[in-house]
Amino acid sequence: MNLFGTKTFAHGIHPPESKDDTSGLPIRQFPFAPSLVVPLSQHIGKPAIAVVREGQEVTRGQCIAKPDGFISVAMHAPASGTVRRIGLTPSITGKMVPGIFIEPFPASTQEILEGTACDASTADTQEIVAAVQQSGVVGLGGAGFPTHAKLQIPEGKFVDILVINGAECEPFLTTDHRVMLEHAEDVMAGIPYLMKATGASKTIIAVEANKPDAAETLRAAIPQDLEIEVEVLPVKYPQGAEKLLISALLGREIPSGGLPLDVHTLCVNVGTTAEIGQLLPHGKGIQERVITIGGPAVKNKGNYRIQIGTPLRFVLETVGVEEDITRVFLGGPMMGQAVSSMDIPITKGTTGVIAFSARETGFLDGHKQYPCIRCGYCLEACPIFLNPSQLGLLAEQDQHERMVDDFHLMDCFECGCCTFVCPSHIPLVQQFRIAKAAVRRMKAPV
């Protein structure tokens, strides 16, 4: 959508970016925890099936769980060590999920196991899809949808433009920024796999204007034999939502309940693209990822390459936190989730660990929720033109079916704009999440 001569979208908000503390810090390797926990469900779809046993020794990068069907991905050992047990572990959802507990060898070099390489120049679509599934790569922007499933274009659909999402509009997070700066070659190596699998003839890498160094680095790394452009977009939240990004870049409006495929487009996170470019040429599986560890309560802020399965408690103890730490989010403060347990592990979908102290959250605890005053701020902020006020009133009355049928609840992607601007401090996004869960339970087969 072209508004006032710039590629952007209507509505949205401008929360404090809070990126200066980590945007200039290079990616560093995080130390190995004494115990790692690999949940078998780190993605949308069916959990993986363990293929190792308790007491077995594994090598870093070894496949330890196989996909259970098409909407599922493999899991790989984040460290060489011993499988101590296979059992339940806490998750960010509050549920206990099955996981593989690995004790790393203390004296190991932790070299990563390589497998059968997939060559983008010779592999066909199905070989690329299969290789991505076996690599275990999912959407690293936080969604966790299996990437190989996105690359399987249904019959009757086609993709002409591939969009690489490097917007990273979430406050505090600088993971994608550093990946674009330090691993631009991996991004460019991953794009041919995506273009060949989808049939896209052109790729656009979208970067927000607060990352000019990333845009410059990416442009310098573009290979001559591929049609790739880098587009710099105005800074606005939630620019990174794929529906809004595609609208801003291409002027293509995805219909209600639709997907980017409906407008012949596919959107892939830039970190996901870099991992594909790094893993597939060597036949490796994903066993670590880059995350931002920051927030006012963190002492040693930074961008870290961290082993999947690292317990959150170990993460916070290693970087150091203030004594009055009160809240920890996995992901950013807008769309991330506050944790209820320090024993949950870092997963493939963890973009950041952001911690706050009582100085920042104290005023929130004192906030009293008031009735909706119909000010309309939430309507002006909602980037997909929903009516959050009406949805909130219906949520309080448990009228979930009406929320879906009359007010398009399921189109909400929980960006948090409405909650951010609400002067009555109504937790609208939390109400919508509860309502969506109730709708899914009603529709679930008995």
BATORFI-661422 format. One record per residue (C-alpha): residue number from 1; x, z, y. Coordinates in Angstrom, 2 decimals. Example, Ala and Ser with C-alpha at 12.3 -4.5 7.8 and 13.67 -1.06 7.14 Angstrom:
<sites>
[site 1,[12.30,7.80,-4.50]]
[site 2,[13.67,7.14,-1.06]]
</sites>
This chain:
<sites>
[site 1,[0.00,0.00,0.00]]
[site 2,[1.43,-0.99,3.36]]
[site 3,[0.51,1.61,5.97]]
[site 4,[1.87,1.24,9.50]]
[site 5,[4.48,-1.24,8.30]]
[site 6,[5.93,0.98,5.54]]
[site 7,[5.41,1.10,1.80]]
[site 8,[3.62,4.36,1.17]]
[site 9,[0.32,5.82,0.02]]
[site 10,[-2.55,7.48,1.84]]
[site 11,[-2.90,11.26,2.17]]
[site 12,[-0.33,13.53,0.49]]
[site 13,[1.65,16.34,2.13]]
[site 14,[5.13,17.23,3.38]]
[site 15,[6.18,20.56,1.82]]
[site 16,[9.68,21.90,2.59]]
[site 17,[12.14,19.83,0.56]]
[site 18,[14.55,22.73,-0.15]]
[site 19,[17.10,20.40,-1.74]]
[site 20,[20.16,21.04,0.43]]
[site 21,[21.52,23.87,-1.74]]
[site 22,[22.04,21.61,-4.79]]
[site 23,[21.85,17.95,-3.71]]
[site 24,[25.58,17.89,-2.95]]
[site 25,[26.66,19.74,-6.10]]
[site 26,[27.99,17.56,-8.96]]
[site 27,[26.68,17.91,-12.49]]
[site 28,[28.52,20.59,-14.48]]
[site 29,[28.48,21.35,-18.20]]
[site 30,[26.58,24.53,-19.04]]
[site 31,[28.11,26.89,-21.62]]
[site 32,[26.68,27.06,-25.12]]
[site 33,[24.34,29.97,-25.82]]
[site 34,[25.08,32.14,-28.88]]
[site 35,[21.74,31.04,-30.33]]
[site 36,[19.74,27.84,-29.68]]
[site 37,[16.08,27.25,-30.46]]
[site 38,[14.85,23.66,-30.88]]
[site 39,[11.02,23.52,-30.74]]
[site 40,[9.57,20.82,-32.98]]
[site 41,[6.97,20.04,-30.30]]
[site 42,[8.66,19.03,-27.04]]
[site 43,[6.51,16.00,-26.37]]
[site 44,[2.94,14.77,-26.18]]
[site 45,[1.83,13.93,-29.72]]
[site 46,[2.48,15.36,-33.17]]
[site 47,[5.39,17.79,-33.68]]
[site 48,[8.42,16.54,-35.55]]
[site 49,[8.99,17.56,-39.19]]
[site 50,[12.12,19.59,-39.98]]
[site 51,[14.54,17.87,-42.37]]
[site 52,[17.03,20.75,-42.57]]
[site 53,[16.80,24.08,-44.37]]
[site 54,[17.74,27.63,-43.48]]
[site 55,[21.43,28.30,-44.04]]
[site 56,[22.39,24.63,-43.71]]
[site 57,[25.33,23.64,-41.51]]
[site 58,[24.59,20.88,-38.99]]
[site 59,[26.70,18.69,-36.71]]
[site 60,[25.99,18.24,-33.02]]
[site 61,[23.74,15.20,-32.59]]
[site 62,[22.57,15.25,-36.23]]
[site 63,[18.88,14.52,-36.79]]
[site 64,[17.27,17.83,-37.75]]
[site 65,[13.61,16.77,-37.55]]
[site 66,[11.98,13.39,-38.12]]
[site 67,[8.99,11.91,-36.27]]
[site 68,[5.58,12.61,-37.77]]
[site 69,[3.89,9.30,-37.03]]
[site 70,[4.20,6.92,-34.10]]
[site 71,[3.37,9.36,-31.28]]
[site 72,[6.21,11.66,-32.24]]
[site 73,[10.00,11.64,-31.86]]
[site 74,[13.07,12.86,-33.69]]
[site 75,[14.94,16.08,-32.84]]
[site 76,[18.70,16.46,-32.93]]
[site 77,[21.06,19.40,-33.25]]
[site 78,[22.21,20.48,-29.76]]
[site 79,[25.33,22.05,-31.29]]
[site 80,[27.34,22.11,-34.47]]
[site 81,[26.45,25.31,-36.25]]
[site 82,[24.28,26.97,-38.88]]
[site 83,[20.49,26.86,-39.16]]
[site 84,[19.69,30.57,-39.20]]
[site 85,[15.94,30.24,-39.61]]
[site 86,[12.95,27.97,-39.10]]
[site 87,[10.04,29.83,-37.57]]
[site 88,[7.85,30.38,-34.53]]
[site 89,[9.17,30.55,-30.99]]
[site 90,[7.41,31.11,-27.62]]
[site 91,[6.60,28.04,-25.50]]
[site 92,[5.76,27.46,-21.84]]
[site 93,[2.09,27.07,-22.82]]
[site 94,[1.99,30.67,-24.04]]
[site 95,[1.53,29.54,-27.64]]
[site 96,[3.94,30.12,-30.47]]
[site 97,[5.30,26.84,-31.86]]
[site 98,[7.57,26.06,-34.81]]
[site 99,[11.25,25.76,-34.01]]
[site 100,[14.69,25.51,-35.57]]
[site 101,[17.10,28.35,-34.73]]
[site 102,[20.76,27.29,-34.69]]
[site 103,[23.82,29.52,-34.29]]
[site 104,[26.66,27.37,-32.87]]
[site 105,[30.14,27.59,-34.39]]
[site 106,[32.20,29.50,-31.80]]
[site 107,[35.41,27.51,-32.37]]
[site 108,[33.85,24.06,-32.74]]
[site 109,[34.92,21.16,-30.50]]
[site 110,[31.21,20.24,-30.34]]
[site 111,[31.85,16.52,-30.60]]
[site 112,[28.64,14.50,-30.70]]
[site 113,[27.76,12.62,-33.88]]
[site 114,[27.37,8.87,-33.43]]
[site 115,[25.04,6.64,-35.41]]
[site 116,[24.06,2.99,-35.67]]
[site 117,[24.33,1.29,-32.30]]
[site 118,[21.47,-0.75,-30.87]]
[site 119,[22.69,-3.75,-28.86]]
[site 120,[20.29,-4.76,-26.09]]
[site 121,[21.51,-8.36,-26.18]]
[site 122,[20.72,-8.90,-29.87]]
[site 123,[17.98,-6.36,-30.74]]
[site 124,[14.35,-7.44,-30.71]]
[site 125,[11.45,-5.44,-29.28]]
[site 126,[10.65,-3.53,-32.46]]
[site 127,[14.29,-2.63,-33.03]]
[site 128,[14.54,-1.24,-29.50]]
[site 129,[11.28,0.72,-29.88]]
[site 130,[12.48,2.17,-33.20]]
[site 131,[15.89,3.06,-31.75]]
[site 132,[14.34,4.87,-28.77]]
[site 133,[12.04,6.83,-31.12]]
[site 134,[14.95,7.85,-33.33]]
[site 135,[17.00,8.84,-30.26]]
[site 136,[14.30,11.40,-29.45]]
[site 137,[13.99,10.29,-25.82]]
[site 138,[10.80,11.27,-24.01]]
[site 139,[9.82,11.19,-20.34]]
[site 140,[12.47,13.40,-18.74]]
[site 141,[10.59,13.62,-15.46]]
[site 142,[8.48,16.39,-16.97]]
[site 143,[5.60,14.54,-18.65]]
[site 144,[7.22,14.50,-22.08]]
[site 145,[5.41,11.37,-23.28]]
[site 146,[7.39,9.57,-26.03]]
[site 147,[9.18,6.72,-24.27]]
[site 148,[9.10,4.37,-27.26]]
[site 149,[5.29,4.51,-27.26]]
[site 150,[5.26,3.31,-23.63]]
[site 151,[7.46,0.37,-24.64]]
[site 152,[5.04,-0.75,-27.35]]
[site 153,[2.91,-3.13,-25.27]]
[site 154,[-0.58,-3.57,-26.82]]
[site 155,[-1.83,-7.00,-27.74]]
[site 156,[-3.50,-8.68,-24.78]]
[site 157,[-1.41,-6.75,-22.23]]
[site 158,[1.79,-7.81,-20.49]]
[site 159,[4.33,-6.35,-18.07]]
[site 160,[5.92,-8.39,-15.30]]
[site 161,[7.50,-5.60,-13.24]]
[site 162,[9.36,-2.53,-14.47]]
[site 163,[9.45,0.38,-12.02]]
[site 164,[12.25,2.94,-12.36]]
[site 165,[11.10,6.18,-10.75]]
[site 166,[13.88,7.86,-8.78]]
[site 167,[11.62,9.33,-6.09]]
[site 168,[12.06,12.97,-7.17]]
[site 169,[9.66,14.30,-4.53]]
[site 170,[9.29,17.78,-6.05]]
[site 171,[10.85,20.50,-3.85]]
[site 172,[14.16,22.06,-5.00]]
[site 173,[14.83,19.50,-7.75]]
[site 174,[17.92,17.30,-7.40]]
[site 175,[18.44,16.33,-11.04]]
[site 176,[17.54,12.65,-10.64]]
[site 177,[19.48,12.46,-7.39]]
[site 178,[22.69,13.52,-9.11]]
[site 179,[22.05,11.27,-12.12]]
[site 180,[21.67,8.26,-9.81]]
[site 181,[24.91,9.17,-8.03]]
[site 182,[27.03,10.03,-11.06]]
[site 183,[25.50,7.88,-13.81]]
[site 184,[24.42,4.69,-12.05]]
[site 185,[26.17,2.67,-14.79]]
[site 186,[24.03,4.38,-17.44]]
[site 187,[20.90,3.55,-15.44]]
[site 188,[21.93,-0.10,-15.33]]
[site 189,[22.78,-0.02,-19.04]]
[site 190,[19.33,1.36,-19.89]]
[site 191,[17.34,-1.18,-17.87]]
[site 192,[18.06,-4.18,-20.18]]
[site 193,[16.59,-2.27,-23.13]]
[site 194,[13.43,-1.54,-21.16]]
[site 195,[13.10,-5.07,-19.78]]
[site 196,[13.61,-6.70,-23.15]]
[site 197,[11.16,-4.37,-24.93]]
[site 198,[8.44,-4.85,-22.32]]
[site 199,[9.07,-8.46,-21.34]]
[site 200,[9.40,-7.53,-17.66]]
[site 201,[11.13,-10.17,-15.55]]
[site 202,[11.97,-7.88,-12.63]]
[site 203,[12.92,-4.23,-12.10]]
[site 204,[12.42,-2.16,-8.97]]
[site 205,[14.20,1.18,-8.63]]
[site 206,[12.28,3.43,-6.22]]
[site 207,[14.24,6.01,-4.24]]
[site 208,[13.00,8.23,-1.42]]
[site 209,[14.66,7.95,1.98]]
[site 210,[16.22,11.43,1.70]]
[site 211,[18.64,10.03,-0.93]]
[site 212,[20.41,7.17,0.91]]
[site 213,[23.64,7.78,-1.02]]
[site 214,[21.81,7.28,-4.33]]
[site 215,[20.25,4.03,-3.13]]
[site 216,[23.65,2.74,-1.99]]
[site 217,[25.32,3.71,-5.28]]
[site 218,[22.62,2.03,-7.35]]
[site 219,[22.78,-1.18,-5.31]]
[site 220,[26.54,-1.34,-5.84]]
[site 221,[26.07,-0.98,-9.61]]
[site 222,[23.46,-3.75,-10.09]]
[site 223,[24.74,-6.36,-12.58]]
[site 224,[24.59,-9.98,-11.46]]
[site 225,[22.64,-11.21,-14.49]]
[site 226,[19.55,-9.01,-13.96]]
[site 227,[16.86,-9.15,-11.29]]
[site 228,[16.97,-5.58,-10.02]]
[site 229,[16.03,-4.30,-6.58]]
[site 230,[16.37,-0.86,-5.01]]
[site 231,[13.48,0.06,-2.71]]
[site 232,[13.77,3.01,-0.31]]
[site 233,[10.43,4.70,0.37]]
[site 234,[9.34,7.20,3.05]]
[site 235,[9.58,10.85,2.05]]
[site 236,[6.20,12.20,1.06]]
[site 237,[4.80,14.33,-1.73]]
[site 238,[3.72,13.34,-4.44]]
[site 239,[5.58,10.03,-4.13]]
[site 240,[6.83,10.28,-7.73]]
[site 241,[3.36,10.08,-9.31]]
[site 242,[3.36,6.71,-11.04]]
[site 243,[-0.06,5.62,-9.77]]
[site 244,[0.95,6.30,-6.19]]
[site 245,[4.42,4.85,-6.62]]
[site 246,[3.07,1.59,-8.02]]
[site 247,[0.50,1.42,-5.23]]
[site 248,[3.16,2.01,-2.56]]
[site 249,[5.66,-0.46,-4.02]]
[site 250,[3.42,-3.27,-5.21]]
[site 251,[0.00,-2.71,-3.66]]
[site 252,[-1.47,-2.64,-7.18]]
[site 253,[-4.26,-0.09,-7.61]]
[site 254,[-4.55,1.41,-11.09]]
[site 255,[-8.26,1.87,-11.91]]
[site 256,[-9.79,5.27,-12.61]]
[site 257,[-8.84,6.31,-16.12]]
[site 258,[-6.43,3.38,-16.33]]
[site 259,[-2.72,2.98,-16.95]]
[site 260,[0.08,1.06,-15.23]]
[site 261,[-0.28,-1.54,-17.98]]
[site 262,[-3.67,-2.41,-16.52]]
[site 263,[-1.83,-3.81,-13.48]]
[site 264,[1.01,-5.36,-15.55]]
[site 265,[3.50,-2.65,-14.65]]
[site 266,[5.47,0.00,-16.52]]
[site 267,[7.01,3.06,-14.86]]
[site 268,[9.96,4.95,-16.39]]
[site 269,[11.83,7.94,-14.95]]
[site 270,[15.39,7.21,-13.81]]
[site 271,[16.81,10.06,-15.90]]
[site 272,[15.05,8.70,-18.98]]
[site 273,[16.51,5.27,-18.27]]
[site 274,[20.02,6.71,-17.95]]
[site 275,[19.69,8.53,-21.28]]
[site 276,[18.62,5.32,-23.02]]
[site 277,[21.62,3.54,-21.51]]
[site 278,[23.91,6.32,-22.67]]
[site 279,[22.50,6.96,-26.15]]
[site 280,[21.39,3.64,-27.66]]
[site 281,[24.75,1.79,-27.45]]
[site 282,[26.22,4.58,-29.60]]
[site 283,[23.25,5.34,-31.84]]
[site 284,[23.13,8.92,-30.57]]
[site 285,[20.22,11.33,-30.27]]
[site 286,[19.40,13.36,-27.17]]
[site 287,[20.68,16.92,-27.50]]
[site 288,[21.19,17.90,-23.87]]
[site 289,[19.82,17.00,-20.45]]
[site 290,[20.54,17.53,-16.74]]
[site 291,[18.49,20.17,-14.94]]
[site 292,[18.55,21.82,-11.52]]
[site 293,[18.95,25.59,-11.54]]
[site 294,[18.10,26.90,-8.10]]
[site 295,[15.74,28.75,-5.85]]
[site 296,[16.36,31.72,-3.52]]
[site 297,[16.84,34.20,-6.38]]
[site 298,[19.63,32.22,-8.12]]
[site 299,[23.23,33.10,-7.21]]
[site 300,[25.13,30.17,-8.74]]
[site 301,[22.84,27.26,-7.99]]
[site 302,[23.65,23.82,-9.29]]
[site 303,[22.90,20.80,-11.42]]
[site 304,[23.87,21.43,-15.02]]
[site 305,[24.02,19.42,-18.23]]
[site 306,[22.50,21.93,-20.61]]
[site 307,[21.85,22.01,-24.34]]
[site 308,[18.23,21.62,-25.37]]
[site 309,[17.15,24.86,-26.96]]
[site 310,[19.11,27.13,-24.60]]
[site 311,[17.04,30.31,-24.07]]
[site 312,[15.87,30.87,-20.51]]
[site 313,[17.19,34.43,-20.58]]
[site 314,[20.72,33.12,-21.27]]
[site 315,[20.37,30.57,-18.46]]
[site 316,[19.48,33.19,-15.86]]
[site 317,[22.12,35.66,-17.07]]
[site 318,[24.80,32.96,-16.86]]
[site 319,[24.02,31.77,-13.31]]
[site 320,[23.18,35.24,-12.04]]
[site 321,[19.97,36.21,-10.24]]
[site 322,[18.92,38.68,-7.57]]
[site 323,[17.67,42.09,-8.72]]
[site 324,[14.27,41.56,-7.12]]
[site 325,[13.54,38.29,-8.95]]
[site 326,[9.78,37.97,-9.35]]
[site 327,[8.88,34.47,-10.48]]
[site 328,[10.58,31.73,-12.46]]
[site 329,[9.27,28.18,-12.72]]
[site 330,[10.20,25.55,-15.26]]
[site 331,[10.08,22.42,-13.14]]
[site 332,[9.42,22.56,-9.42]]
[site 333,[7.12,24.97,-7.58]]
[site 334,[4.42,22.33,-7.02]]
[site 335,[3.84,20.94,-10.51]]
[site 336,[5.99,23.23,-12.63]]
[site 337,[4.72,26.22,-14.57]]
[site 338,[5.54,29.88,-14.01]]
[site 339,[6.98,31.42,-17.15]]
[site 340,[5.58,34.50,-18.83]]
[site 341,[8.52,35.03,-21.20]]
[site 342,[12.30,34.84,-20.80]]
[site 343,[12.61,33.88,-24.47]]
[site 344,[11.30,30.32,-24.13]]
[site 345,[13.96,27.60,-24.54]]
[site 346,[14.94,24.68,-22.35]]
[site 347,[13.23,21.54,-23.69]]
[site 348,[13.51,17.81,-23.10]]
[site 349,[10.84,18.01,-20.41]]
[site 350,[12.51,20.78,-18.40]]
[site 351,[13.55,19.28,-15.06]]
[site 352,[14.59,22.53,-13.45]]
[site 353,[14.66,26.32,-13.48]]
[site 354,[13.60,27.59,-10.05]]
[site 355,[13.59,31.35,-9.38]]
[site 356,[12.12,33.29,-6.48]]
[site 357,[12.61,36.85,-5.29]]
[site 358,[10.17,39.33,-3.80]]
[site 359,[11.13,38.17,-0.29]]
[site 360,[9.56,34.76,-0.95]]
[site 361,[6.64,35.73,-3.17]]
[site 362,[5.66,39.06,-1.64]]
[site 363,[3.33,37.46,0.87]]
[site 364,[1.64,35.53,-1.94]]
[site 365,[0.90,38.72,-3.84]]
[site 366,[-0.80,40.08,-0.74]]
[site 367,[-2.96,37.00,-0.27]]
[site 368,[-6.64,37.58,-0.75]]
[site 369,[-8.76,34.71,-1.97]]
[site 370,[-11.66,33.84,0.33]]
[site 371,[-14.70,31.60,-0.19]]
[site 372,[-14.36,27.91,0.60]]
[site 373,[-14.95,27.32,4.32]]
[site 374,[-15.42,23.56,3.87]]
[site 375,[-12.58,22.77,6.27]]
[site 376,[-11.82,19.51,4.48]]
[site 377,[-8.06,20.04,4.35]]
[site 378,[-7.99,19.49,0.60]]
[site 379,[-9.85,16.17,0.94]]
[site 380,[-7.35,15.00,3.52]]
[site 381,[-4.43,16.00,1.27]]
[site 382,[-5.63,14.64,-2.09]]
[site 383,[-3.71,11.40,-2.72]]
[site 384,[-6.32,10.01,-5.10]]
[site 385,[-9.33,10.77,-2.87]]
[site 386,[-11.01,13.37,-5.06]]
[site 387,[-13.13,16.19,-3.64]]
[site 388,[-11.14,19.31,-4.62]]
[site 389,[-13.52,21.58,-2.70]]
[site 390,[-16.54,20.47,-4.71]]
[site 391,[-14.55,20.52,-7.94]]
[site 392,[-13.50,24.10,-7.19]]
[site 393,[-17.07,25.21,-6.58]]
[site 394,[-18.18,23.61,-9.85]]
[site 395,[-15.26,25.18,-11.70]]
[site 396,[-16.37,28.64,-10.57]]
[site 397,[-19.77,27.89,-12.13]]
[site 398,[-18.25,26.48,-15.35]]
[site 399,[-19.97,23.14,-14.76]]
[site 400,[-17.19,21.28,-16.49]]
[site 401,[-19.19,18.26,-17.64]]
[site 402,[-20.38,17.58,-14.10]]
[site 403,[-16.80,17.91,-12.85]]
[site 404,[-15.84,15.10,-15.21]]
[site 405,[-18.89,12.84,-14.93]]
[site 406,[-19.66,13.09,-11.22]]
[site 407,[-16.35,14.07,-9.60]]
[site 408,[-13.68,12.47,-11.85]]
[site 409,[-11.84,15.65,-12.82]]
[site 410,[-9.70,13.87,-15.40]]
[site 411,[-8.17,11.63,-12.72]]
[site 412,[-6.52,14.69,-11.18]]
[site 413,[-2.82,14.84,-12.13]]
[site 414,[-2.41,18.39,-10.79]]
[site 415,[0.01,17.63,-7.96]]
[site 416,[-0.99,20.83,-6.15]]
[site 417,[-1.59,19.30,-2.70]]
[site 418,[-5.04,20.88,-2.46]]
[site 419,[-3.81,24.36,-3.32]]
[site 420,[-0.91,24.02,-0.90]]
[site 421,[-3.14,23.32,2.12]]
[site 422,[-6.09,25.60,1.28]]
[site 423,[-6.46,28.28,4.02]]
[site 424,[-8.70,30.35,1.72]]
[site 425,[-5.92,30.62,-0.90]]
[site 426,[-8.18,29.24,-3.65]]
[site 427,[-6.09,28.43,-6.76]]
[site 428,[-7.66,25.00,-7.13]]
[site 429,[-5.10,23.45,-9.48]]
[site 430,[-5.29,26.44,-11.82]]
[site 431,[-9.09,26.10,-11.86]]
[site 432,[-8.79,22.41,-12.70]]
[site 433,[-6.34,23.07,-15.53]]
[site 434,[-8.71,25.60,-17.07]]
[site 435,[-11.63,23.18,-16.70]]
[site 436,[-9.67,20.35,-18.32]]
[site 437,[-8.74,22.58,-21.24]]
[site 438,[-12.41,23.51,-21.69]]
[site 439,[-13.39,19.81,-21.66]]
[site 440,[-10.76,18.98,-24.28]]
[site 441,[-12.00,21.81,-26.50]]
[site 442,[-15.57,20.51,-26.24]]
[site 443,[-14.49,17.00,-27.19]]
[site 444,[-12.17,18.05,-30.00]]
[site 445,[-13.43,17.28,-33.51]]
[site 446,[-14.68,20.31,-35.41]]
</sites>
